[in-house]
Amino acid sequence: MELASKLAILADAAKYDASCASSGTTKRTSRGSQGIGSTTGTGICHSYTPDGRCVSLLKILLTNFCIYDCLYCINRASSNTPRARFTPEEVVRLTLDFYRRNYIEGLFLSSGIIRNPDYTMEQVIRVARTLRVAHQFRGYIHLKTIPEASPALIEEAGRWADRISINIELPTPAALQTLAPEKNFENTERAMTSIKHRIDQSKAERKESRKAAAFAPAGQSTQMIVGATDASDSTILRAASSLYARQKLRRVYYSAFSPIPDASSKLPLQAPPLVREHRLYQADWLVRFYGFAAHELTTSDAPNLDLAIDPKLAWALRHLQVFPVDLNKAARHLLLRVPGLGTKNVERILTIRRWRKLRLEDLLRLHLPLRKLLPFVTTADKNPHTRTLDQDNLLASFFVRPRQLDLFAVEPSVINGQL
């Protein structure tokens, strides 16, 4: 099979894995000379953002052959899908060629399980080792590891990769046992714990000596499939929050289930709305950076996130007794719970009020979303916008949209022959 045909198949097969981003990586340099892809000196560096947006990685599978038969996976053993397989040398050549053309910033490499987990990991590691050692590649590398692989192979993967990840796939052991019987929830968690300990050990070693070898400096991440089972958003968020706390993950990625050909009767017939995935990311952000606990974002009566409004606004509407918040006096943790205030603007507000009282005109200068913000705050001015509203009326006010002018609209007076 030609290389271009393999690339078409294996790049398409990799699109279902959402857990690839180059956020959090450290800059790699070569001693004495700059290597290909170095992010310092004369090396090419594309723009990153801390949450991994606007990055370009060569995202492919080494192969979509797989001995596992996970029911939710398009590449499962029983799937009637076109198959292809790269050699490690072909992946190396593609990565270098694409990087030299400035198409990519690095490589995200995963694979189906061929022969056994150890053999598959050896092939994946061979790609990363060849890029780093033989070609002095200093770009970003993210390797998907296999929890059933030997600890020594996972250790070597972390030596060559910036980030490594193991997909937890589903939020509960029972769901994983039903849809992916070859996988084991406890094995995955055990492998994550081992990686966490090795990352912590590497950080301690590098504090003692900068010459110590780094291990996955951008940390580890995982992915959870949303909508393949009847697990609620509450269950998913609690599982993710637990992983953040216990495994110190850099990211949990959420991937909406996509119906696949010849699907099992155990799977839903329709994909969940994509906005559900979006709401989970917003809720995840609130847990990680805004001081929310996972259980606060849903209720026993409504275990799923509201698809119509964002999770912070939904929480505020359920806790109107907390508001309005005085922007000139409220503590940081309370300001972070105000709809319309992000982390950066909270820090700006805290800085400004050290010198003077905040007024409505200051909110305008900060370009804050006043329609969302004003019902929940007070400033040093009189606040006609702040008034006691019941939940239904307040919610309705957020859906009022200003009338947009239409260039070609015909006014009724024109229709009636009036000017």
Buried (B, 14 or more C-beta within 10 A) or exposed (E): EEEEEBBEBBBBBBEBBBBBBBBBBEEBBBEEEBBBBBBEEEBEEBEBEEBBEEBBBBBBBBBBBBBBBBBBBBBBBEBEBEBBBBBBEBBBBBBBEBBEEEEBBBBBBBBBBBEEBEEBBBBBBBBBBBBBEEBBBBBBBBBBBBBBBEEEBBBBBBBBBBBBBBBBBBBBBEBBEBBBEBBBBEEBBEBBEBBBEBBEEBEEBBEEEEEBEBBBBBBBBBBBBBBBBEBBBBBBBBBBBEBBEEBBBBBBBBBBBBBBEEBEEEBEEEBBEEEBBBBBBBBBBBBBEBEBEBEBBBEEEEBBBBEEBBBBBBBBBBEBEBBBBBBBEBEEEBBBBBBBBBEEBBEBBBEBBEEEEBBBEBBEEBEBEBEBBBBBBBBBBEBEBBEEBEEEEBBEEBEEEEEEEEEEEEEEEEEEEEE
